[in-house]
Amino acid sequence: MELLDEKGLDALSTRAVANRLGVRMNTVLWHVKTKARMLELMADAVVGEIPLDALPDAPDERVHELARRYRRALLALRDGAALVVGTYAAEPHTLGFAELLESPWRDGARLLWVRLLTPGTGHGRGGRADVNGTAVVISGIALVISLCSLYRSVRNDRRDITLRLHESLIDPRLQTGRKVIHEMQDVESLTPEQYELANRALASLDIAGFYCAKKYVSEKYFLDLWAPALVTLGRSAAPFLAYRDAQRPKPVWPYYRRLTAKAEHHLRGAD
């Protein structure tokens, strides 16, 4: 952020960040992977500076206030507006802000249009106040539409990724690995090939659990598809997990274990 504020967005690069930190560029890339990813995280950090407390209760006033705070946050940093507007940051702060904007938009869209179209309802007396008030409303509407589109697009993207993840998990070899786990008497009786299949099946579910925990996919959509299978597999896999845990200093596949616990809760809630 300091580098951005000093030299601007055009001068920002992973190499420039590495030079500022006094590390190799590979070190920076290990954390952010690409320049585009770095910009996404920075854009989300800018939005994260927006205070979300003490908001007005009225939907139209809330949108006005959020728009003003959004503008202040973007202008507080050199090229902040170019960074945020030019970046598709599907990250927690940006999504949270979009969701906060979407709520009054759903509940109070009519009030915004009434304020926009009714003469003499500006933030003061006289034509100039009405024009300024109308301009703020138009800006608020444009901001809401933009962020709501982002929010819905990300939600749809998560659904699509969830379906692709589902398709990968029904790969025949992974299905065979889960069958091995269900049918095994004990881990020592498995052949090397069976052990590898079982290991791969659980590792793939650990990756799925990681995606859910990091919100790369919709956990709800995923559990709608996989909760029964996860709960059943969890019982059968207990000996295999215990065997693997005995070989490691800490429990293996934590995201798979978390996902299985979530699956049990999901099924109880569905009953």
C-alpha positions as CSV (number, residue, x, y, z in Angstrom):
1,M,0.0,0.0,0.0
2,E,2.9,2.4,0.8
3,L,4.4,1.7,-2.7
4,L,1.0,2.4,-4.3
5,D,0.6,5.6,-2.4
6,E,4.1,6.8,-3.3
7,K,4.4,5.8,-7.0
8,G,0.9,5.0,-8.2
9,L,-0.8,2.0,-9.8
10,D,1.3,2.0,-13.0
11,A,4.5,1.5,-11.0
12,L,3.2,-1.3,-8.9
13,S,4.5,-4.8,-9.7
14,T,5.5,-8.0,-7.8
15,R,9.1,-7.1,-8.5
16,A,8.7,-3.6,-7.1
17,V,7.0,-5.1,-4.0
18,A,9.9,-7.6,-3.6
19,N,12.4,-4.8,-3.9
20,R,10.6,-2.7,-1.2
21,L,10.5,-5.7,1.1
22,G,14.1,-6.7,0.4
23,V,13.2,-10.2,-0.6
24,R,13.3,-12.3,-3.8
25,M,10.4,-11.9,-6.2
26,N,9.7,-15.7,-5.8
27,T,8.9,-15.0,-2.2
28,V,6.2,-12.5,-3.1
29,L,4.8,-14.8,-5.8
30,W,4.7,-17.7,-3.3
31,H,2.2,-15.6,-1.3
32,V,0.1,-13.9,-4.1
33,K,0.9,-16.1,-7.1
34,T,0.4,-13.3,-9.7
35,K,0.2,-9.6,-10.0
36,A,-3.5,-9.8,-10.7
37,R,-4.0,-11.7,-7.4
38,M,-2.0,-9.1,-5.6
39,L,-4.2,-6.3,-6.9
40,E,-7.3,-8.2,-5.9
41,L,-6.1,-8.5,-2.3
42,M,-5.0,-4.9,-2.3
43,A,-8.4,-3.8,-3.7
44,D,-10.2,-5.8,-1.0
45,A,-8.0,-4.2,1.6
46,V,-9.0,-0.8,0.5
47,V,-12.7,-1.7,0.8
48,G,-11.9,-3.2,4.2
49,E,-11.0,0.3,5.4
50,I,-14.6,1.4,5.0
51,P,-16.3,1.7,8.4
52,L,-19.6,-0.2,8.5
53,D,-20.8,0.9,12.0
54,A,-23.4,3.6,12.9
55,L,-25.2,3.4,9.6
56,P,-28.6,5.1,9.2
57,D,-31.7,2.9,9.5
58,A,-33.6,4.3,6.5
59,P,-32.6,2.3,3.3
60,D,-32.1,5.4,1.1
61,E,-30.0,7.2,3.7
62,R,-28.0,4.0,4.3
63,V,-27.1,3.7,0.6
64,H,-26.1,7.4,0.5
65,E,-23.9,7.0,3.5
66,L,-22.3,3.8,2.2
67,A,-21.6,5.5,-1.1
68,R,-20.0,8.5,0.6
69,R,-17.8,6.2,2.7
70,Y,-16.9,4.1,-0.3
71,R,-15.8,7.3,-2.2
72,R,-13.7,8.5,0.8
73,A,-11.9,5.2,1.0
74,L,-11.1,5.2,-2.7
75,L,-9.8,8.7,-2.6
76,A,-7.8,8.2,0.6
77,L,-5.1,6.4,-1.4
78,R,-3.3,7.4,-4.5
79,D,-4.9,5.6,-7.5
80,G,-7.2,3.9,-5.0
81,A,-10.3,4.3,-7.3
82,A,-8.4,2.9,-10.3
83,L,-7.3,-0.1,-8.2
84,V,-10.7,-1.0,-6.8
85,V,-12.8,-0.2,-9.9
86,G,-10.4,-1.9,-12.2
87,T,-10.2,-5.1,-10.2
88,Y,-12.6,-8.0,-9.8
89,A,-12.0,-8.6,-6.1
90,A,-14.2,-11.5,-5.0
91,E,-12.9,-11.3,-1.5
92,P,-14.5,-11.1,2.0
93,H,-14.5,-7.3,2.5
94,T,-15.7,-6.5,-1.1
95,L,-18.4,-9.2,-0.9
96,G,-19.5,-8.1,2.6
97,F,-19.8,-4.5,1.4
98,A,-21.8,-5.6,-1.7
99,E,-24.1,-7.6,0.5
100,L,-24.6,-4.7,2.8
101,L,-25.5,-2.5,-0.1
102,E,-27.8,-5.1,-1.6
103,S,-30.0,-5.3,1.5
104,P,-31.3,-1.7,1.5
105,W,-31.5,-1.9,-2.3
106,R,-33.9,-4.8,-2.0
107,D,-35.8,-3.2,0.8
108,G,-35.8,0.4,-0.2
109,A,-35.3,0.7,-4.0
110,R,-38.6,2.5,-4.4
111,L,-37.6,5.1,-1.8
112,L,-34.5,5.8,-3.9
113,W,-36.5,6.4,-7.0
114,V,-39.0,8.6,-5.2
115,R,-36.2,10.7,-3.9
116,L,-34.7,10.9,-7.3
117,L,-37.8,11.8,-9.2
118,T,-39.7,14.0,-6.7
119,P,-38.8,17.7,-7.0
120,G,-37.7,19.5,-3.9
121,T,-36.5,16.5,-1.9
122,G,-32.8,17.3,-1.9
123,H,-30.6,17.7,1.1
124,G,-31.5,21.3,1.6
125,R,-33.5,24.1,0.0
126,G,-33.2,25.4,-3.5
127,G,-32.4,23.9,-6.9
128,R,-28.7,23.4,-6.3
129,A,-29.3,21.3,-3.2
130,D,-31.8,19.2,-5.2
131,V,-29.3,18.7,-8.1
132,N,-26.6,17.7,-5.7
133,G,-29.0,15.3,-3.9
134,T,-30.0,13.8,-7.2
135,A,-26.4,13.3,-8.2
136,V,-25.7,11.5,-5.0
137,V,-28.7,9.2,-5.5
138,I,-27.6,8.5,-9.1
139,S,-24.1,7.7,-7.9
140,G,-25.5,5.5,-5.2
141,I,-27.7,3.6,-7.6
142,A,-24.8,3.1,-10.0
143,L,-22.6,1.8,-7.2
144,V,-25.3,-0.5,-5.9
145,I,-26.0,-2.0,-9.3
146,S,-22.3,-2.5,-9.9
147,L,-21.6,-4.2,-6.6
148,C,-24.8,-6.2,-6.7
149,S,-23.8,-7.5,-10.1
150,L,-20.4,-8.5,-8.6
151,Y,-22.0,-10.2,-5.7
152,R,-24.4,-12.2,-7.9
153,S,-21.7,-13.0,-10.4
154,V,-19.5,-14.4,-7.6
155,R,-22.4,-16.4,-6.2
156,N,-23.0,-17.9,-9.6
157,D,-19.3,-18.6,-10.1
158,R,-19.2,-20.5,-6.8
159,R,-22.1,-22.6,-7.8
160,D,-20.4,-23.5,-11.1
161,I,-17.1,-24.3,-9.3
162,T,-19.1,-26.5,-6.9
163,L,-20.5,-28.5,-9.8
164,R,-17.1,-28.9,-11.4
165,L,-15.7,-30.0,-8.0
166,H,-18.6,-32.6,-7.8
167,E,-17.7,-33.9,-11.3
168,S,-14.1,-34.3,-10.3
169,L,-15.0,-36.3,-7.1
170,I,-17.1,-38.8,-9.1
171,D,-14.0,-39.8,-11.0
172,P,-14.0,-43.6,-11.2
173,R,-10.7,-44.0,-9.3
174,L,-11.9,-41.8,-6.5
175,Q,-15.1,-43.8,-6.3
176,T,-13.1,-47.0,-6.2
177,G,-11.0,-45.5,-3.4
178,R,-14.1,-44.7,-1.3
179,K,-15.4,-48.3,-2.0
180,V,-12.1,-49.6,-0.7
181,I,-12.6,-47.6,2.6
182,H,-16.1,-48.9,3.0
183,E,-15.1,-52.6,2.5
184,M,-11.7,-52.7,4.3
185,Q,-11.4,-54.9,7.3
186,D,-8.3,-53.2,8.6
187,V,-5.6,-50.9,7.0
188,E,-2.8,-53.5,7.2
189,S,-4.9,-55.9,4.9
190,L,-4.9,-53.4,2.1
191,T,-2.7,-53.9,-0.9
192,P,-0.4,-51.0,-1.9
193,E,-2.8,-50.1,-4.7
194,Q,-5.8,-50.2,-2.5
195,Y,-4.0,-48.0,0.1
196,E,-3.1,-45.5,-2.6
197,L,-6.7,-45.4,-3.9
198,A,-8.1,-44.9,-0.3
199,N,-5.5,-42.2,0.4
200,R,-6.3,-40.3,-2.8
201,A,-10.0,-40.5,-2.1
202,L,-9.7,-38.9,1.3
203,A,-7.1,-36.4,0.1
204,S,-9.4,-35.2,-2.6
205,L,-12.2,-34.6,0.0
206,D,-9.7,-32.7,2.1
207,I,-9.1,-30.4,-0.9
208,A,-12.9,-30.0,-1.2
209,G,-13.1,-29.1,2.5
210,F,-10.3,-26.5,1.9
211,Y,-12.3,-25.0,-0.9
212,C,-15.4,-24.8,1.3
213,A,-13.5,-23.4,4.3
214,K,-11.9,-20.7,2.2
215,K,-15.3,-19.9,0.5
216,Y,-14.0,-20.7,-3.0
217,V,-17.1,-22.8,-3.4
218,S,-20.5,-22.7,-1.7
219,E,-20.4,-25.0,1.3
220,K,-24.2,-25.3,1.3
221,Y,-24.4,-26.3,-2.3
222,F,-21.6,-28.8,-1.8
223,L,-23.2,-30.3,1.3
224,D,-26.5,-30.5,-0.4
225,L,-24.8,-32.9,-2.8
226,W,-22.3,-34.7,-0.6
227,A,-23.5,-34.6,3.1
228,P,-24.9,-38.2,3.2
229,A,-21.9,-39.7,1.5
230,L,-19.5,-37.8,3.7
231,V,-21.2,-38.9,6.9
232,T,-21.3,-42.6,5.8
233,L,-17.6,-42.4,4.6
234,G,-16.6,-40.7,7.9
235,R,-17.6,-43.8,9.9
236,S,-15.8,-46.2,7.6
237,A,-12.7,-44.1,7.3
238,A,-12.1,-43.8,11.1
239,P,-9.5,-46.7,11.2
240,F,-7.7,-45.3,8.1
241,L,-7.5,-41.8,9.7
242,A,-6.2,-43.3,13.0
243,Y,-3.6,-45.2,11.1
244,R,-2.4,-42.1,9.2
245,D,-2.5,-40.0,12.4
246,A,-0.2,-42.4,14.1
247,Q,2.4,-41.8,11.4
248,R,2.3,-38.0,11.7
249,P,3.0,-35.4,14.4
250,K,-0.5,-33.9,14.0
251,P,-3.9,-35.2,12.5
252,V,-4.0,-35.5,8.8
253,W,-6.6,-34.0,6.5
254,P,-8.1,-31.3,8.8
255,Y,-10.4,-29.9,6.2
256,Y,-11.9,-33.3,5.4
257,R,-12.6,-33.7,9.1
258,R,-14.2,-30.3,9.4
259,L,-16.3,-31.0,6.3
260,T,-17.5,-34.3,7.7
261,A,-18.5,-32.5,10.9
262,K,-20.3,-29.9,8.9
263,A,-22.1,-32.7,6.9
264,E,-23.4,-34.2,10.1
265,H,-24.8,-30.9,11.2
266,H,-26.2,-30.2,7.7
267,L,-28.1,-33.5,7.8
268,R,-29.4,-32.9,11.3
269,G,-30.7,-29.5,10.1
270,A,-32.4,-31.0,7.1
271,D,-34.3,-33.5,9.3
